[in-house]
Amino acid sequence: MSGSSQRETTQLAASVLSAAAFGLMSAGCGLERANGIAMGTTYSIQADCPKSLPHVRVDAELARIDALMSTYDRDSELSRFNRGATGVALPVSPELVDVVGAAFVVSEQTRGAFDATVAPLVALWGFGADAAPGAPGDKEVAQALRSVDYRRIAHNREPPTLEKLRPATLDLSGIAKGFAVDRLAGLLDDARCPAYLIEFGGEIKARASAPGGGPWRVGVESPSGPDYAKTLLLGTDALATSGDYRQYRETDGVRVSHVIDPRTGYPVRHHLASVTVVTDTAMMADAYATAMLVMGEVEARRFAGEMDLAALFIVRANGGFEMFHSQAMVPYLERG
Ligand code: FAD
């Protein structure tokens, strides 16, 4: 179904906007709260639970996922796979196969705009655990681009193995935080918490309604100011935003984003400033938001329509910002 994306001619004054993140606006009474740091970013949980969920369980679950999927931890399962030989089917955890498999699905759907083998380019452009200094030349980009192709990786579920069919390096930073949010939601579901809101580095998972009833109100900040560009209303939904504001470098006065186009080898450089996606799982929202930021406004809006994906786009225009949303995003928009 290809829904047309509606144009909101809300002209956002440049002064109003701030880094692409969320404000949790549903401060409710009777909620348990937990905050912490993991995977180089912060998390916060608001939950209504029959018995309090030990904070230590949350941290232990995030540490467990970190040990599987971090490229910052040299001993993680993913780092060991990345260092491993080509042509060897390495036994790994089923969850690592599931995340790589989900990344592969999004790569197929987005025709390579999302590609977890982008690691050499991420490092070359100065981001991630192996960030290289300085700005690369076209030759180095072409060299690194040669080993970027998700089809170089074979993933098998029974038994769970990953194999490099040709040299490649995986970076799951565009999808694994979303996976971690889904796992934290699983902990709260197992603890029979009827309502909660989890936010972790820009990925969100909500269940049921905010205290006192009604949807969870989540403010999507805009790319350079303290206010919210839009308020979204979540029920049992997941949400993720990808933007070129939080992580970028300035080289020779040019802003270089940490989101790289695997089809060209270069950081995204277009007018699309941030993409917010609402869907069932935080893992898929995380990957789709990154993929659509890579695509740029026109291709992303077409993709969201084709996939019937709820998406909100903030685009630089005329010295300010304009917002667009896909048809599927309409139910989540707070009116007025
Ligand atoms: P997103 O838009 O969600 O993802 C962008 C990231 O995905 C980029 O940073 C890059 O790594 C990758 N990427 C870029 N382009 C593409 C593409 N086209 N397709 C696929 N992927 C792409 N950060 C730290 O500073 N210290 C840590 O110790 C640390 N540990 C981590 C452990 C884990 C398990 C994970 C998943 C991440 C960790 N990070 C760490 C990274 C950090 O948490 C964020 O994941 C990172 O900053 C990007 O998240 P984001 O939501 O800002 O960007």
Boltz pocket constraint, residues with backbone or C-beta under 6 A from the ligand:
constraints:
  - pocket:
      binder: B
      contacts: [[A, 38], [A, 39], [A, 40], [A, 41], [A, 65], [A, 66], [A, 69], [A, 70], [A, 71], [A, 72], [A, 112], [A, 113], [A, 114], [A, 115], [A, 116], [A, 118], [A, 122], [A, 127], [A, 128], [A, 171], [A, 172], [A, 173], [A, 174], [A, 175], [A, 176], [A, 177], [A, 201], [A, 202], [A, 241], [A, 242], [A, 243], [A, 246], [A, 247], [A, 258], [A, 259], [A, 260], [A, 261], [A, 262], [A, 286], [A, 289], [A, 290], [A, 291], [A, 294]]
      max_distance: 6.0
